[in-house]
Amino acid sequence: MSQLGFESDSPAPTVLTRRSAWNVYTAMLLVSLVALLAAALLLYLEIREYGGFGNVKGPTAQVQPSAAAAPALRWA
Protein backbone atom coordinates (compact mmCIF):
# COMPACT_ATOMS: atom_id res chain seq x y z
CA MET A 1 0.00 0.00 0.00
CA SER A 2 1.49 3.31 -0.98
CA GLN A 3 1.30 6.37 1.20
CA LEU A 4 0.32 9.76 -0.04
CA GLY A 5 2.77 12.63 0.28
CA PHE A 6 5.92 10.99 -1.02
CA GLU A 7 7.66 13.01 -3.70
CA SER A 8 8.60 9.98 -5.77
CA ASP A 9 8.00 6.25 -5.77
CA SER A 10 11.66 5.35 -6.20
CA PRO A 11 13.15 3.58 -3.16
CA ALA A 12 16.55 5.30 -3.37
CA PRO A 13 16.74 9.01 -2.54
CA THR A 14 18.01 11.24 -5.30
CA VAL A 15 19.41 14.74 -5.24
CA LEU A 16 15.95 16.18 -5.77
CA THR A 17 14.15 14.07 -3.13
CA ARG A 18 16.82 13.74 -0.45
CA ARG A 19 15.95 15.60 2.75
CA SER A 20 18.35 18.11 4.22
CA ALA A 21 20.56 17.02 7.12
CA TRP A 22 19.69 20.25 8.97
CA ASN A 23 16.54 20.14 11.04
CA VAL A 24 15.44 21.65 14.34
CA TYR A 25 17.36 19.06 16.39
CA THR A 26 20.69 19.65 14.69
CA ALA A 27 20.15 23.40 15.07
CA MET A 28 19.50 22.90 18.80
CA LEU A 29 22.68 20.83 19.06
CA LEU A 30 24.63 23.62 17.40
CA VAL A 31 23.15 26.23 19.76
CA SER A 32 23.99 24.10 22.80
CA LEU A 33 27.57 23.58 21.54
CA VAL A 34 28.04 27.34 21.14
CA ALA A 35 26.60 27.92 24.64
CA LEU A 36 28.96 25.35 26.18
CA LEU A 37 31.97 26.84 24.43
CA ALA A 38 31.01 30.35 25.57
CA ALA A 39 30.54 29.13 29.16
CA ALA A 40 33.94 27.42 29.12
CA LEU A 41 35.58 30.59 27.79
CA LEU A 42 33.94 32.76 30.45
CA LEU A 43 34.93 30.30 33.19
CA TYR A 44 38.53 30.32 31.96
CA LEU A 45 38.60 34.13 31.97
CA GLU A 46 37.13 34.21 35.49
CA ILE A 47 39.70 31.73 36.82
CA ARG A 48 42.54 33.60 35.11
CA GLU A 49 41.41 36.86 36.74
CA TYR A 50 41.83 35.34 40.21
CA GLY A 51 45.32 33.98 39.74
CA GLY A 52 45.01 31.04 37.44
CA PHE A 53 44.89 27.36 38.16
CA GLY A 54 46.50 26.60 41.52
CA ASN A 55 48.04 30.02 42.04
CA VAL A 56 46.87 32.24 44.88
CA LYS A 57 47.07 36.01 44.75
CA GLY A 58 47.43 38.04 47.91
CA PRO A 59 48.24 37.02 51.48
CA THR A 60 47.76 33.35 52.21
CA ALA A 61 48.30 33.36 55.97
CA GLN A 62 45.67 34.76 58.31
CA VAL A 63 46.84 37.03 61.09
CA GLN A 64 45.91 35.74 64.55
CA PRO A 65 45.13 38.33 67.25
CA SER A 66 47.61 38.49 70.09
CA ALA A 67 46.76 37.04 73.50
CA ALA A 68 46.56 40.54 75.07
CA ALA A 69 43.95 41.70 72.55
CA ALA A 70 41.77 38.59 72.93
CA PRO A 71 39.77 39.78 76.02
CA ALA A 72 39.17 43.15 74.39
CA LEU A 73 37.76 41.46 71.30
CA ARG A 74 35.33 39.39 73.42
CA TRP A 75 33.65 42.50 74.85
CA ALA A 76 33.63 44.56 71.69
A tleap script that builds the chain and sets N, CA, C and O, in Angstrom:
source leaprc.protein.ff14SB
mol = sequence {
  NMET SER GLN LEU GLY PHE GLU SER ASP SER
  PRO ALA PRO THR VAL LEU THR ARG ARG SER
  ALA TRP ASN VAL TYR THR ALA MET LEU LEU
  VAL SER LEU VAL ALA LEU LEU ALA ALA ALA
  LEU LEU LEU TYR LEU GLU ILE ARG GLU TYR
  GLY GLY PHE GLY ASN VAL LYS GLY PRO THR
  ALA GLN VAL GLN PRO SER ALA ALA ALA ALA
  PRO ALA LEU ARG TRP CALA
}
set mol.1.N position { 0.845 -1.174 0.000 }
set mol.1.CA position { 0.000 0.000 0.000 }
set mol.1.C position { 0.888 1.234 0.000 }
set mol.1.O position { 1.774 1.361 0.845 }
set mol.2.N position { 0.665 2.116 -0.911 }
set mol.2.CA position { 1.489 3.313 -0.979 }
set mol.2.C position { 0.877 4.409 -0.117 }
set mol.2.O position { -0.335 4.471 0.087 }
set mol.3.N position { 1.753 5.263 0.375 }
set mol.3.CA position { 1.302 6.365 1.205 }
set mol.3.C position { 1.320 7.646 0.393 }
set mol.3.O position { 2.188 7.846 -0.457 }
set mol.4.N position { 0.377 8.490 0.657 }
set mol.4.CA position { 0.324 9.760 -0.040 }
set mol.4.C position { 1.340 10.720 0.563 }
set mol.4.O position { 1.642 10.633 1.754 }
set mol.5.N position { 1.856 11.609 -0.220 }
set mol.5.CA position { 2.770 12.630 0.275 }
set mol.5.C position { 4.223 12.387 -0.076 }
set mol.5.O position { 5.055 13.273 0.117 }
set mol.6.N position { 4.549 11.213 -0.585 }
set mol.6.CA position { 5.923 10.989 -1.016 }
set mol.6.C position { 6.160 11.729 -2.317 }
set mol.6.O position { 5.264 11.823 -3.157 }
set mol.7.N position { 7.370 12.257 -2.487 }
set mol.7.CA position { 7.665 13.010 -3.699 }
set mol.7.C position { 7.883 12.100 -4.902 }
set mol.7.O position { 7.580 12.481 -6.033 }
set mol.8.N position { 8.397 10.920 -4.667 }
set mol.8.CA position { 8.602 9.980 -5.775 }
set mol.8.C position { 8.403 8.571 -5.247 }
set mol.8.O position { 8.438 8.340 -4.038 }
set mol.9.N position { 8.198 7.643 -6.147 }
set mol.9.CA position { 8.003 6.245 -5.773 }
set mol.9.C position { 9.299 5.462 -5.778 }
set mol.9.O position { 9.292 4.277 -5.447 }
set mol.10.N position { 10.404 6.078 -6.139 }
set mol.10.CA position { 11.664 5.349 -6.198 }
set mol.10.C position { 12.167 5.092 -4.780 }
set mol.10.O position { 12.075 5.976 -3.928 }
set mol.11.N position { 12.697 3.899 -4.511 }
set mol.11.CA position { 13.152 3.575 -3.160 }
set mol.11.C position { 14.426 4.304 -2.759 }
set mol.11.O position { 14.623 4.565 -1.572 }
set mol.12.N position { 15.286 4.637 -3.690 }
set mol.12.CA position { 16.548 5.299 -3.366 }
set mol.12.C position { 16.365 6.814 -3.452 }
set mol.12.O position { 15.775 7.311 -4.411 }
set mol.13.N position { 16.868 7.554 -2.455 }
set mol.13.CA position { 16.744 9.012 -2.535 }
set mol.13.C position { 17.668 9.578 -3.608 }
set mol.13.O position { 18.782 9.091 -3.803 }
set mol.14.N position { 17.211 10.572 -4.275 }
set mol.14.CA position { 18.006 11.240 -5.296 }
set mol.14.C position { 18.345 12.635 -4.799 }
set mol.14.O position { 17.972 13.013 -3.688 }
set mol.15.N position { 19.039 13.382 -5.606 }
set mol.15.CA position { 19.415 14.741 -5.238 }
set mol.15.C position { 18.172 15.603 -5.055 }
set mol.15.O position { 18.148 16.481 -4.193 }
set mol.16.N position { 17.158 15.365 -5.844 }
set mol.16.CA position { 15.946 16.177 -5.770 }
set mol.16.C position { 15.041 15.782 -4.603 }
set mol.16.O position { 14.311 16.627 -4.085 }
set mol.17.N position { 15.074 14.522 -4.181 }
set mol.17.CA position { 14.147 14.066 -3.131 }
set mol.17.C position { 14.810 13.885 -1.778 }
set mol.17.O position { 14.121 13.672 -0.781 }
set mol.18.N position { 16.127 13.966 -1.722 }
set mol.18.CA position { 16.815 13.745 -0.450 }
set mol.18.C position { 16.530 14.899 0.501 }
set mol.18.O position { 16.581 16.065 0.109 }
set mol.19.N position { 16.230 14.568 1.747 }
set mol.19.CA position { 15.952 15.599 2.745 }
set mol.19.C position { 17.255 16.192 3.254 }
set mol.19.O position { 18.299 15.540 3.232 }
set mol.20.N position { 17.184 17.412 3.703 }
set mol.20.CA position { 18.352 18.108 4.223 }
set mol.20.C position { 18.767 17.502 5.562 }
set mol.20.O position { 17.929 17.017 6.322 }
set mol.21.N position { 20.064 17.537 5.838 }
set mol.21.CA position { 20.558 17.020 7.116 }
set mol.21.C position { 20.267 18.000 8.253 }
set mol.21.O position { 20.312 17.612 9.420 }
set mol.22.N position { 19.971 19.254 7.936 }
set mol.22.CA position { 19.691 20.252 8.965 }
set mol.22.C position { 18.207 20.251 9.285 }
set mol.22.O position { 17.365 20.461 8.411 }
set mol.23.N position { 17.901 20.010 10.556 }
set mol.23.CA position { 16.538 20.140 11.036 }
set mol.23.C position { 16.589 20.837 12.392 }
set mol.23.O position { 17.646 21.320 12.798 }
set mol.24.N position { 15.484 20.893 13.082 }
set mol.24.CA position { 15.437 21.646 14.341 }
set mol.24.C position { 16.354 21.019 15.399 }
set mol.24.O position { 16.893 21.740 16.239 }
set mol.25.N position { 16.541 19.713 15.378 }
set mol.25.CA position { 17.361 19.059 16.390 }
set mol.25.C position { 18.856 19.320 16.173 }
set mol.25.O position { 19.598 19.509 17.137 }
set mol.26.N position { 19.290 19.331 14.931 }
set mol.26.CA position { 20.694 19.649 14.687 }
set mol.26.C position { 20.966 21.125 14.965 }
set mol.26.O position { 22.064 21.479 15.394 }
set mol.27.N position { 19.979 21.987 14.726 }
set mol.27.CA position { 20.153 23.399 15.072 }
set mol.27.C position { 20.237 23.574 16.591 }
set mol.27.O position { 21.029 24.381 17.078 }
set mol.28.N position { 19.429 22.826 17.334 }
set mol.28.CA position { 19.499 22.897 18.804 }
set mol.28.C position { 20.835 22.364 19.309 }
set mol.28.O position { 21.384 22.896 20.274 }
set mol.29.N position { 21.360 21.331 18.677 }
set mol.29.CA position { 22.681 20.827 19.055 }
set mol.29.C position { 23.758 21.869 18.807 }
set mol.29.O position { 24.672 22.026 19.617 }
set mol.30.N position { 23.659 22.574 17.705 }
set mol.30.CA position { 24.628 23.618 17.396 }
set mol.30.C position { 24.530 24.767 18.408 }
set mol.30.O position { 25.555 25.284 18.852 }
set mol.31.N position { 23.330 25.161 18.769 }
set mol.31.CA position { 23.146 26.229 19.760 }
set mol.31.C position { 23.708 25.802 21.107 }
set mol.31.O position { 24.356 26.602 21.783 }
set mol.32.N position { 23.474 24.566 21.509 }
set mol.32.CA position { 23.995 24.103 22.802 }
set mol.32.C position { 25.522 24.000 22.777 }
set mol.32.O position { 26.167 24.264 23.791 }
set mol.33.N position { 26.105 23.625 21.649 }
set mol.33.CA position { 27.565 23.581 21.537 }
set mol.33.C position { 28.153 24.974 21.690 }
set mol.33.O position { 29.143 25.156 22.399 }
set mol.34.N position { 27.552 25.958 21.033 }
set mol.34.CA position { 28.036 27.339 21.143 }
set mol.34.C position { 27.904 27.834 22.582 }
set mol.34.O position { 28.798 28.516 23.082 }
set mol.35.N position { 26.801 27.500 23.252 }
set mol.35.CA position { 26.601 27.923 24.636 }
set mol.35.C position { 27.634 27.282 25.562 }
set mol.35.O position { 28.148 27.947 26.462 }
set mol.36.N position { 27.943 26.013 25.356 }
set mol.36.CA position { 28.955 25.349 26.181 }
set mol.36.C position { 30.343 25.940 25.955 }
set mol.36.O position { 31.103 26.120 26.906 }
set mol.37.N position { 30.671 26.239 24.719 }
set mol.37.CA position { 31.973 26.843 24.431 }
set mol.37.C position { 32.075 28.246 25.036 }
set mol.37.O position { 33.127 28.620 25.555 }
set mol.38.N position { 31.005 29.012 24.973 }
set mol.38.CA position { 31.014 30.352 25.575 }
set mol.38.C position { 31.135 30.255 27.096 }
set mol.38.O position { 31.848 31.051 27.706 }
set mol.39.N position { 30.456 29.304 27.707 }
set mol.39.CA position { 30.542 29.132 29.159 }
set mol.39.C position { 31.952 28.715 29.572 }
set mol.39.O position { 32.465 29.191 30.584 }
set mol.40.N position { 32.578 27.837 28.803 }
set mol.40.CA position { 33.944 27.417 29.119 }
set mol.40.C position { 34.917 28.581 28.980 }
set mol.40.O position { 35.837 28.716 29.787 }
set mol.41.N position { 34.727 29.417 27.974 }
set mol.41.CA position { 35.583 30.586 27.794 }
set mol.41.C position { 35.412 31.569 28.951 }
set mol.41.O position { 36.399 32.078 29.480 }
set mol.42.N position { 34.180 31.837 29.341 }
set mol.42.CA position { 33.944 32.761 30.454 }
set mol.42.C position { 34.488 32.207 31.771 }
set mol.42.O position { 35.012 32.963 32.589 }
set mol.43.N position { 34.369 30.903 31.979 }
set mol.43.CA position { 34.926 30.297 33.187 }
set mol.43.C position { 36.448 30.407 33.193 }
set mol.43.O position { 37.041 30.697 34.232 }
set mol.44.N position { 37.080 30.179 32.053 }
set mol.44.CA position { 38.528 30.320 31.959 }
set mol.44.C position { 38.951 31.756 32.264 }
set mol.44.O position { 39.912 31.970 33.004 }
set mol.45.N position { 38.251 32.734 31.709 }
set mol.45.CA position { 38.597 34.133 31.966 }
set mol.45.C position { 38.402 34.494 33.436 }
set mol.45.O position { 39.184 35.268 33.988 }
set mol.46.N position { 37.377 33.948 34.071 }
set mol.46.CA position { 37.134 34.208 35.488 }
set mol.46.C position { 38.236 33.598 36.353 }
set mol.46.O position { 38.712 34.237 37.291 }
set mol.47.N position { 38.639 32.377 36.046 }
set mol.47.CA position { 39.701 31.729 36.818 }
set mol.47.C position { 41.021 32.461 36.615 }
set mol.47.O position { 41.781 32.641 37.567 }
set mol.48.N position { 41.301 32.883 35.390 }
set mol.48.CA position { 42.541 33.598 35.106 }
set mol.48.C position { 42.603 34.940 35.838 }
set mol.48.O position { 43.683 35.392 36.219 }
set mol.49.N position { 41.440 35.577 36.035 }
set mol.49.CA position { 41.408 36.860 36.743 }
set mol.49.C position { 41.812 36.701 38.207 }
set mol.49.O position { 42.388 37.617 38.793 }
set mol.50.N position { 41.516 35.557 38.795 }
set mol.50.CA position { 41.827 35.338 40.207 }
set mol.50.C position { 43.108 34.556 40.416 }
set mol.50.O position { 43.263 33.939 41.470 }
set mol.51.N position { 44.007 34.548 39.498 }
set mol.51.CA position { 45.319 33.977 39.739 }
set mol.51.C position { 45.622 32.724 38.973 }
set mol.51.O position { 46.737 32.213 39.074 }
set mol.52.N position { 44.717 32.215 38.234 }
set mol.52.CA position { 45.013 31.037 37.437 }
set mol.52.C position { 44.702 29.753 38.171 }
set mol.52.O position { 44.058 29.754 39.221 }
set mol.53.N position { 45.159 28.686 37.613 }
set mol.53.CA position { 44.893 27.364 38.160 }
set mol.53.C position { 45.954 27.014 39.190 }
set mol.53.O position { 47.108 26.774 38.834 }
set mol.54.N position { 45.580 26.982 40.451 }
set mol.54.CA position { 46.495 26.601 41.522 }
set mol.54.C position { 47.294 27.737 42.103 }
set mol.54.O position { 47.926 27.547 43.143 }
set mol.55.N position { 47.307 28.890 41.509 }
set mol.55.CA position { 48.040 30.024 42.041 }
set mol.55.C position { 47.113 30.866 42.909 }
set mol.55.O position { 45.925 31.002 42.614 }
set mol.56.N position { 47.657 31.422 43.968 }
set mol.56.CA position { 46.865 32.236 44.879 }
set mol.56.C position { 47.459 33.627 44.910 }
set mol.56.O position { 48.651 33.795 45.164 }
set mol.57.N position { 46.626 34.628 44.652 }
set mol.57.CA position { 47.073 36.011 44.748 }
set mol.57.C position { 46.803 36.523 46.148 }
set mol.57.O position { 45.824 36.130 46.783 }
set mol.58.N position { 47.664 37.392 46.627 }
set mol.58.CA position { 47.430 38.043 47.911 }
set mol.58.C position { 47.979 37.240 49.067 }
set mol.58.O position { 48.630 36.214 48.871 }
set mol.59.N position { 47.709 37.719 50.295 }
set mol.59.CA position { 48.237 37.020 51.480 }
set mol.59.C position { 47.538 35.681 51.670 }
set mol.59.O position { 46.322 35.568 51.515 }
set mol.60.N position { 48.330 34.670 52.010 }
set mol.60.CA position { 47.758 33.346 52.207 }
set mol.60.C position { 47.616 32.995 53.678 }
set mol.60.O position { 46.816 32.126 54.027 }
set mol.61.N position { 48.375 33.651 54.547 }
set mol.61.CA position { 48.298 33.358 55.972 }
set mol.61.C position { 47.369 34.359 56.649 }
set mol.61.O position { 47.404 35.552 56.349 }
set mol.62.N position { 46.544 33.870 57.557 }
set mol.62.CA position { 45.669 34.757 58.309 }
set mol.62.C position { 46.393 35.213 59.564 }
set mol.62.O position { 47.115 34.443 60.197 }
set mol.63.N position { 46.189 36.469 59.911 }
set mol.63.CA position { 46.836 37.033 61.086 }
set mol.63.C position { 45.984 36.712 62.309 }
set mol.63.O position { 44.796 37.030 62.355 }
set mol.64.N position { 46.611 36.074 63.303 }
set mol.64.CA position { 45.914 35.743 64.545 }
set mol.64.C position { 46.064 36.894 65.533 }
set mol.64.O position { 47.153 37.457 65.647 }
set mol.65.N position { 44.998 37.262 66.253 }
set mol.65.CA position { 45.131 38.329 67.248 }
set mol.65.C position { 46.027 37.869 68.404 }
set mol.65.O position { 46.086 36.687 68.743 }
set mol.66.N position { 46.707 38.832 68.983 }
set mol.66.CA position { 47.605 38.488 70.093 }
set mol.66.C position { 46.778 38.109 71.324 }
set mol.66.O position { 45.578 38.375 71.391 }
set mol.67.N position { 47.445 37.485 72.290 }
set mol.67.CA position { 46.759 37.036 73.502 }
set mol.67.C position { 46.279 38.224 74.336 }
set mol.67.O position { 45.262 38.108 75.020 }
set mol.68.N position { 46.977 39.365 74.302 }
set mol.68.CA position { 46.564 40.539 75.072 }
set mol.68.C position { 45.308 41.174 74.486 }
set mol.68.O position { 44.518 41.757 75.228 }
set mol.69.N position { 45.108 41.076 73.185 }
set mol.69.CA position { 43.953 41.696 72.555 }
set mol.69.C position { 42.728 40.789 72.574 }
set mol.69.O position { 41.630 41.240 72.249 }
set mol.70.N position { 42.890 39.530 72.945 }
set mol.70.CA position { 41.768 38.591 72.932 }
set mol.70.C position { 40.653 38.974 73.881 }
set mol.70.O position { 39.498 38.901 73.461 }
set mol.71.N position { 40.892 39.388 75.159 }
set mol.71.CA position { 39.775 39.780 76.024 }
set mol.71.C position { 39.065 41.044 75.526 }
set mol.71.O position { 37.857 41.189 75.715 }
set mol.72.N position { 39.798 41.943 74.900 }
set mol.72.CA position { 39.173 43.151 74.390 }
set mol.72.C position { 38.262 42.827 73.196 }
set mol.72.O position { 37.252 43.499 72.989 }
set mol.73.N position { 38.607 41.827 72.432 }
set mol.73.CA position { 37.759 41.456 71.304 }
set mol.73.C position { 36.475 40.756 71.747 }
set mol.73.O position { 35.458 40.826 71.057 }
set mol.74.N position { 36.522 40.068 72.918 }
set mol.74.CA position { 35.335 39.389 73.420 }
set mol.74.C position { 34.240 40.384 73.808 }
set mol.74.O position { 33.056 40.099 73.626 }
set mol.75.N position { 34.623 41.543 74.340 }
set mol.75.CA position { 33.647 42.500 74.852 }
set mol.75.C position { 33.311 43.580 73.829 }
set mol.75.O position { 32.520 44.478 74.118 }
set mol.76.N position { 33.874 43.508 72.689 }
set mol.76.CA position { 33.628 44.556 71.687 }
set mol.76.C position { 32.286 44.399 71.032 }
set mol.76.O position { 31.925 45.198 70.168 }
savepdb mol mol.pdb
quit
